Amino acid sequence: MRSSYVVVIAGAGPTGLTLANLLGKAGIRTLLAETNASTVGEPRAVSIDDESLRVVQAMGLIDAVSKDIVRGYGSEYRSPAGSTFLKVHPLAEPYGHPRRNAFRQPLLEAQLREGLSRYPTVDTRFLCPMIGFEQHAEGVTVQLQPVDGPAVTVQADYLIGCDGARSSVRQQLGIALAGSSLHERWLIIDLANSPAPSPETIVFCDATRPCIALPGPHRTRRYEFKLLPGESEAQMLSDESVSRLLGSHGAAPGSAIVRKTVYHFHARIAERWGQERVWLAGDAAHLMPPFAGQGMNSGIRDASNLAWKLAEIVRGRIGPGLLVTYEHERRRHVQRMIQLALRMGAVMGPRTRAHGWATRLFFRALGVSPAVRSYFAEMRYKPPPCFDGGFIARSMLSRNGVVGRMLPQPRIRVGAHAGQRLDDVLGEGFVLLGIGVDPDTLAALPLGGHAGMLVDRRLSLPVEAVPELGAHSGQLLWLRPDRYVMARCRPAEWPAAVSEIEQLWMQAHPFPQVLNASTA
């Protein structure tokens, strides 16, 4: 174990593993420290979305991960009588991958951990909890306690707490979680060798016993049953109760129970996500109900947002004030995801039979309209990945604009890159993308001052190569490394765009001298 790192990550769950892979790819000297002996061995999260798979693609692990997921499944919402009153099955892949995918967290974490072996700049230490830290002007002093030896002290420029709901990093910062814990308990049962009669998630919207049955890869399946008032956890975890519930909800005979537990759900966000050189990500920063399947996915978004910003700061291209935009950009999206989860939970688990009847009537009435059916089927109700501030040209924001939004990722239709996903053609870093812009015009655009450091590559694509981006024909899209659009303009408006990005750079303020700025 080295004595100094650029970044220390506390916690090797999906968020920490994702961040470590992205920093490793950037060549940033990183230590990933985890309390447990290994990555998880039991099922936890079971749904990974298109945005997260785009991050996995950015890590270079999409082929390995795709082998162990069920791509593109939907949901059927059923009444107590068994009739389907709402179908959700998105077919569009705006970000290059299906919107909903089933996976097994132990497999994903093992793949992410194996991915770290590609990077000599990343050290991984399990059975090595972080026991304390101290911030100072030059960085962070982090204390670790390996179980097989004496305490170790390492120096770092930054510490990122990815250490879960009971985050010791958050506790030492004195940051409270705001929000509420739901007065609901759900029995979670994970099955193996359990073929499902339907490839879709089945939601039993019954006030007498709400239940969700989710398919998984490799003949796995999860059931979630809401516990009712007066039911004890011990009673509902008994073999007799579990067998009765599974049998009455279509579980295949002979299914093997891998895990059974009772969860208490939360809707809470940290009052602050960090300060100066210590920041929180994933469950350490926010907890959300599982009904939208966005808890782990939100943590992966955190890691993606943090990784490129840390890399740019360490390289000295942008000042440390850039990290302030991390919380601004991510907090509001997390809030929207929590509200979505609460709304979906109300549909899945109606409080009374009358409430359930009214909900079903509402959706059936809406379903008369093809446009409304498509709205729900394609999951357009899910909050889009977008910002209303942060490291973007705020003067270019508009209701239907692309600035502050994640750029779609179509496959290239024609040309030398035909068939490739857009991100694989864009490469890494900041990209100035011209849609239907003459390549010579794009190449001749002047770059001066600090904003000039934020163009790593220029690429012009004809509209016929990416017709999904045809609305931006004749325009320049200035893309961040995480593929959010930082600015948009026509070539004649380029000087004004450069001026605004220059102001963003100045707001991040100059980078102070650090101990470990080298990425070697």
C-alpha positions in Angstrom: 0.0 0.0 0.0 1.4 3.4 -1.0 1.7 6.2 1.5 0.0 8.7 -0.7 -2.8 8.8 -3.3 -4.7 11.3 -5.3 -8.1 9.9 -4.3 -9.1 7.5 -1.5 -12.5 5.9 -1.9 -14.1 4.5 1.3 -16.5 1.7 0.3 -16.4 -0.9 -2.5 -20.1 -1.2 -3.4 -21.3 -0.3 -6.9 -20.7 3.4 -6.5 -17.2 3.0 -5.2 -16.3 0.4 -7.7 -17.6 2.5 -10.5 -15.7 5.6 -9.4 -12.5 3.5 -9.0 -12.8 2.2 -12.5 -13.4 5.6 -14.0 -10.5 7.1 -12.1 -8.3 4.2 -13.0 -9.1 4.7 -16.7 -8.1 8.3 -16.2 -4.8 7.3 -14.7 -5.5 8.7 -11.3 -3.7 7.2 -8.4 -6.5 5.8 -6.3 -7.0 3.6 -3.2 -10.3 1.7 -2.8 -10.7 0.7 0.9 -13.5 -1.6 2.0 -14.6 -2.9 5.4 -15.8 -6.3 4.2 -13.8 -9.2 3.0 -15.1 -9.0 -0.6 -17.8 -7.6 -2.8 -21.3 -8.7 -1.9 -22.3 -12.3 -2.2 -26.0 -12.0 -1.9 -28.6 -10.3 -4.2 -29.4 -6.7 -3.4 -30.2 -4.3 -6.3 -31.8 -6.1 -9.3 -32.4 -3.4 -11.9 -29.8 -1.4 -13.9 -30.9 1.3 -16.3 -29.7 2.7 -19.6 -27.8 5.6 -18.1 -25.9 3.2 -15.8 -25.1 0.9 -18.7 -23.8 3.9 -20.6 -21.3 4.4 -17.7 -20.4 0.7 -17.8 -19.7 1.3 -21.5 -17.5 4.2 -20.7 -15.6 1.9 -18.3 -15.0 -0.5 -21.2 -16.9 -3.3 -19.5 -20.2 -3.4 -21.4 -19.5 -6.7 -23.2 -18.6 -8.5 -20.0 -21.6 -7.1 -18.0 -24.1 -7.6 -20.8 -23.6 -11.4 -20.7 -25.2 -11.5 -17.2 -28.2 -9.2 -17.6 -31.7 -9.5 -19.1 -32.0 -6.6 -21.4 -35.1 -4.6 -21.9 -37.8 -6.0 -19.7 -41.1 -4.4 -18.9 -43.8 -4.3 -16.2 -47.4 -5.4 -15.9 -49.6 -3.8 -13.2 -52.4 -6.1 -12.2 -55.6 -5.8 -10.2 -56.5 -8.1 -7.4 -58.6 -10.0 -9.9 -55.5 -10.5 -12.1 -56.4 -8.2 -15.0 -53.7 -5.9 -16.4 -54.5 -2.2 -16.2 -51.1 -0.8 -17.1 -48.2 -2.0 -19.2 -44.7 -0.5 -19.2 -42.4 -1.9 -21.8 -40.0 0.8 -23.3 -38.6 -0.1 -26.7 -36.7 3.1 -27.4 -33.0 3.2 -26.5 -32.1 6.9 -26.5 -28.9 6.5 -24.6 -27.7 3.4 -26.4 -29.1 0.7 -24.1 -32.5 -0.6 -23.0 -34.2 1.5 -20.3 -34.7 -1.4 -17.9 -32.5 -4.4 -17.4 -32.4 -7.1 -14.8 -29.1 -8.0 -13.2 -27.6 -9.6 -10.1 -25.5 -7.3 -7.9 -23.0 -10.0 -6.9 -22.1 -10.6 -10.5 -21.9 -6.9 -11.4 -19.7 -6.1 -8.4 -17.4 -9.0 -9.2 -17.1 -7.7 -12.8 -16.3 -4.2 -11.7 -13.7 -5.5 -9.2 -12.1 -7.5 -11.9 -12.1 -4.5 -14.1 -9.8 -2.7 -11.6 -7.0 -5.2 -12.4 -6.5 -3.3 -15.7 -5.2 -0.2 -13.8 -1.8 -0.2 -12.0 -2.7 3.2 -10.5 -5.6 1.6 -8.5 -4.9 -0.2 -5.2 -7.8 -2.2 -3.7 -7.8 -3.2 0.0 -10.6 -5.3 1.5 -10.9 -6.0 5.2 -9.4 -2.5 5.6 -12.0 -0.1 7.1 -11.4 3.7 7.2 -11.5 4.7 10.9 -10.9 8.4 10.6 -9.6 11.3 8.5 -8.5 14.9 8.9 -8.7 17.6 6.2 -6.0 20.2 5.9 -4.8 22.7 3.4 -2.7 20.3 1.4 -5.2 17.4 1.4 -6.7 14.7 3.6 -4.9 12.4 6.1 -6.8 9.1 6.2 -6.5 6.4 8.9 -7.1 2.8 7.9 -7.3 -0.3 10.1 -6.4 -3.5 8.2 -7.7 -6.5 10.1 -4.4 -8.3 9.8 -2.1 -5.6 10.9 -1.5 -2.2 12.5 -3.3 1.0 11.6 -2.1 2.7 8.4 -2.1 6.4 7.6 -2.2 7.6 4.0 -2.2 11.0 2.4 -4.6 11.9 -0.3 -5.9 14.9 -2.2 -9.5 13.8 -1.9 -11.6 11.4 0.1 -14.9 10.1 -1.3 -17.3 8.4 1.0 -19.1 5.6 -0.8 -19.6 3.7 2.4 -23.3 3.3 2.4 -26.3 4.3 4.5 -24.4 4.3 7.8 -21.5 6.2 6.2 -18.7 6.8 8.7 -17.4 9.6 6.4 -20.8 11.4 6.6 -20.9 10.9 10.3 -17.4 12.3 10.9 -18.4 15.3 8.7 -21.4 15.9 11.0 -23.8 15.7 8.2 -27.4 14.6 8.9 -29.8 12.9 6.5 -32.9 14.9 5.9 -36.2 13.3 4.9 -38.3 10.5 6.2 -38.2 6.7 6.8 -41.3 5.1 5.4 -43.5 3.2 7.9 -43.5 0.2 5.6 -41.8 -3.1 5.8 -41.3 -5.4 2.8 -40.4 -9.0 2.8 -37.7 -9.7 0.1 -37.3 -13.2 -1.2 -34.6 -14.0 -3.8 -34.9 -17.3 -5.7 -32.7 -19.4 -7.9 -33.7 -22.1 -10.4 -37.0 -20.3 -10.7 -38.2 -19.9 -14.3 -40.8 -17.2 -14.6 -44.0 -17.5 -16.7 -43.5 -14.0 -17.9 -40.3 -12.1 -18.8 -41.9 -9.0 -17.3 -42.1 -7.6 -13.8 -45.5 -8.4 -12.4 -46.9 -5.9 -9.9 -49.8 -7.2 -7.8 -51.5 -3.9 -6.9 -53.6 -5.4 -4.1 -54.3 -3.4 -0.9 -54.6 -6.7 1.0 -51.1 -7.8 0.0 -49.1 -5.7 -2.4 -46.4 -7.7 -4.2 -43.8 -7.3 -6.9 -42.3 -10.3 -8.8 -39.1 -9.4 -10.7 -37.4 -11.6 -13.2 -33.6 -12.0 -13.2 -30.8 -13.5 -15.3 -29.9 -17.2 -15.1 -33.3 -18.3 -13.9 -33.3 -16.1 -10.8 -36.3 -14.2 -9.5 -37.2 -11.8 -6.7 -40.4 -11.4 -4.8 -41.2 -8.4 -2.6 -44.3 -8.6 -0.3 -45.5 -5.7 1.8 -45.9 -6.6 5.5 -49.2 -5.6 7.0 -49.8 -3.9 10.4 -49.6 -6.5 13.2 -47.5 -9.0 11.3 -44.2 -9.7 12.9 -41.0 -10.1 10.9 -40.3 -13.5 12.5 -43.7 -14.7 11.5 -43.4 -13.6 7.9 -39.9 -15.0 7.6 -41.0 -18.4 8.6 -40.8 -21.2 6.1 -44.6 -21.7 6.2 -45.3 -18.0 5.5 -42.7 -17.8 2.7 -44.0 -20.9 1.0 -47.6 -19.8 1.2 -46.8 -16.3 -0.3 -44.7 -17.7 -3.1 -47.2 -20.4 -4.0 -50.0 -17.9 -4.2 -48.1 -15.5 -6.5 -46.9 -17.9 -9.2 -43.4 -18.9 -8.1 -42.2 -22.0 -9.9 -42.3 -25.2 -7.7 -38.8 -26.3 -6.8 -37.4 -22.7 -6.6 -34.5 -22.4 -4.3 -34.5 -19.6 -1.7 -31.2 -17.8 -1.8 -32.2 -15.0 0.6 -35.1 -13.8 2.7 -35.1 -10.6 4.7 -37.2 -7.7 5.7 -36.4 -4.2 4.5 -37.4 -0.8 5.9 -37.4 1.8 3.2 -36.2 5.4 3.4 -36.5 8.7 1.4 -33.7 10.8 2.7 -30.9 13.0 1.4 -27.8 14.3 3.1 -28.1 18.0 4.1 -24.7 18.5 2.5 -22.8 16.2 0.2 -19.4 17.2 1.4 -17.0 20.1 1.7 -13.6 21.0 0.1 -11.7 17.7 -0.2 -14.2 15.2 1.3 -17.4 14.3 -0.6 -20.2 11.7 -0.4 -21.7 9.5 -3.1 -24.3 6.8 -3.4 -26.2 5.7 -0.3 -23.9 7.8 1.8 -25.5 10.8 0.2 -29.1 9.6 -0.4 -31.5 6.8 0.3 -34.6 6.2 -1.8 -37.5 3.7 -1.9 -36.9 0.9 -4.3 -40.1 1.2 -6.3 -38.4 2.9 -9.3 -35.3 0.8 -9.1 -33.1 3.9 -8.9 -31.1 3.6 -5.7 -28.0 1.9 -7.2 -28.4 3.7 -10.5 -28.3 7.1 -8.7 -25.1 6.1 -7.1 -23.5 5.2 -10.4 -24.6 8.6 -11.7 -22.9 10.2 -8.7 -19.7 8.3 -9.6 -19.8 9.3 -13.2 -20.3 13.0 -12.3 -17.5 13.0 -9.7 -14.9 11.0 -11.7 -14.4 13.4 -14.6 -14.4 16.4 -12.3 -11.8 14.9 -10.0 -9.7 14.0 -13.0 -9.8 17.5 -14.5 -9.0 19.1 -11.1 -6.1 16.8 -10.5 -4.7 17.5 -14.0 -4.9 21.2 -13.2 -7.2 22.0 -16.1 -10.1 23.2 -13.9 -10.0 24.5 -10.3 -11.4 22.7 -7.2 -14.5 24.9 -7.2 -15.7 22.5 -9.9 -16.7 20.1 -7.2 -19.3 22.4 -5.9 -21.2 21.7 -9.1 -21.4 18.0 -8.2 -23.9 18.5 -5.5 -25.9 21.1 -7.4 -26.2 18.9 -10.4 -26.9 15.6 -8.7 -29.1 16.7 -5.7 -32.0 17.9 -7.8 -32.1 14.8 -9.9 -32.0 12.6 -6.9 -34.9 14.5 -5.4 -36.9 13.9 -8.6 -36.1 10.2 -8.5 -37.2 9.9 -4.9 -40.6 11.6 -5.8 -40.9 9.2 -8.7 -40.3 6.2 -6.4 -42.9 7.5 -3.9 -45.5 7.9 -6.7 -44.8 4.5 -8.0 -45.0 3.0 -4.6 -48.5 4.5 -4.2 -49.6 2.7 -7.3 -48.0 -0.6 -6.3 -49.3 -0.6 -2.8 -52.6 1.2 -2.6 -53.6 2.2 1.0 -57.1 0.8 0.7 -59.2 -1.2 -1.8 -61.0 2.1 -2.7 -57.7 3.8 -3.4 -56.6 0.8 -5.6 -59.9 0.9 -7.5 -59.6 4.6 -8.2 -56.0 4.2 -9.3 -56.9 1.4 -11.8 -59.9 3.4 -13.1 -57.5 6.4 -13.6 -55.0 4.5 -15.7 -57.6 2.7 -17.7 -59.2 6.0 -18.6 -55.9 7.5 -19.6 -55.1 4.4 -21.6 -57.9 5.3 -24.1 -55.4 7.7 -25.7 -52.6 6.1 -27.7 -50.3 9.0 -26.9 -50.9 8.5 -23.2 -50.4 4.7 -23.5 -47.1 5.4 -25.2 -46.1 7.9 -22.6 -46.3 5.2 -19.9 -45.2 2.3 -22.0 -42.0 4.1 -23.0 -41.3 5.3 -19.4 -41.3 9.0 -20.4 -42.4 9.7 -16.9 -39.0 9.0 -15.6 -37.1 12.2 -14.8 -34.6 12.8 -17.7 -30.9 13.2 -17.0 -30.7 17.0 -17.0 -29.4 20.0 -15.0 -30.6 23.5 -14.6 -27.3 24.8 -13.4 -23.8 23.6 -12.6 -20.9 23.4 -15.2 -23.0 24.3 -18.2 -23.7 27.5 -20.2 -26.8 28.6 -18.3 -27.7 31.3 -20.7 -28.3 28.6 -23.3 -30.9 26.7 -21.2 -34.4 26.5 -22.5 -37.4 24.3 -21.9 -36.8 22.2 -25.0 -33.1 22.7 -25.4 -30.3 20.2 -25.2 -27.9 22.2 -23.0 -27.7 20.7 -19.5 -29.0 17.3 -20.8 -27.4 14.1 -21.5 -26.7 13.7 -25.2 -28.6 10.8 -26.9 -26.4 8.0 -28.0 -27.6 6.6 -31.4 -25.6 4.2 -33.5 -23.9 5.8 -36.4 -25.9 5.1 -39.6 -23.5 5.7 -42.4 -19.8 6.3 -43.0 -16.6 4.7 -41.6 -18.1 4.3 -38.1 -21.5 2.8 -39.3 -22.9 0.5 -36.6 -20.9 1.9 -33.7 -22.4 3.6 -30.7 -21.8 7.4 -30.7 -19.7 7.4 -27.5 -17.3 4.9 -29.0 -16.7 7.3 -31.9 -16.5 10.4 -29.7 -13.7 9.0 -27.5 -12.9 10.5 -24.2 -12.7 14.0 -22.7 -14.3 17.2 -23.9 -15.6 17.0 -27.5 -16.7 19.7 -29.8 -19.3 17.9 -32.0 -20.6 19.4 -35.2 -23.9 18.1 -36.6 -24.0 18.8 -40.3 -21.2 21.4 -39.9 -18.4 21.6 -42.5 -15.3 19.9 -41.0 -13.1 22.7 -42.2 -15.3 25.3 -40.4 -15.1 23.2 -37.3 -11.4 22.8 -37.5 -10.9 26.6 -38.0 -12.8 27.6 -34.8 -10.4 29.6 -32.6 -9.8 28.5 -29.0 -8.2 31.0 -26.7 -7.8 31.4 -22.9 -8.6 28.7 -20.4 -11.7 27.5 -22.3 -9.4 26.2 -25.0 -8.2 23.5 -22.6 -11.8 22.1 -22.6 -11.7 20.8 -26.2 -9.9 17.5 -26.5 -11.3 16.6 -29.8 -13.3 18.1 -32.7 -15.6 15.8 -34.7 -18.1 16.6 -37.5 -20.8 14.2 -38.4 -23.3 14.5 -41.3 -27.0 14.6 -40.3 -27.6 11.3 -42.1 -25.1 9.6 -39.9 -27.0 10.6 -36.7 -30.6 11.5 -37.8 -31.7 11.3 -34.1 -29.7 14.5 -33.7 -31.1 16.2 -36.8 -32.8 18.9 -34.7 -29.2 20.3 -34.1 -28.2 20.4 -37.8 -25.8 23.2 -38.4 -24.9 23.5 -34.7 -22.0 22.8 -32.4 -22.5 20.7 -29.3 -19.8 21.2 -26.7 -19.8 17.9 -24.7 -18.5 17.3 -21.2 -16.6 14.0 -20.5 -19.8 12.5 -19.0 -21.6 13.3 -22.3 -23.8 16.1 -21.0 -24.1 19.1 -23.3 -22.2 22.0 -21.9 -23.0 24.5 -24.6 -24.7 24.7 -28.0 -24.3 27.3 -30.7 -23.9 27.9 -34.4 -20.4 28.5 -35.7 -21.1 32.3 -36.0 -22.0 32.3 -32.2 -18.8 30.5 -31.2 -17.1 33.5 -29.6 -20.0 34.1 -27.2 -20.0 30.3 -26.2 -16.3 30.4 -25.5 -16.7 33.6 -23.4 -19.4 31.9 -21.2 -17.4 28.7 -20.7 -14.4 30.9 -19.8 -16.5 32.4 -17.1 -17.4 29.0 -15.8 -13.7 28.2 -15.6 -13.0 31.3 -13.7 -15.8 30.6 -11.2 -14.1 27.3 -10.3 -11.1 29.5 -9.2 -7.4 28.6 -9.6 -6.1 25.3 -8.5 -4.0 25.4 -5.3 -0.8 23.4 -5.0 -1.4 19.8 -3.9 0.8 17.1 -2.7 -0.2 14.3 -5.1 -1.1 16.0 -8.3 0.8 13.6 -10.4 -1.3 10.8 -12.0 1.7 8.6 -12.6 
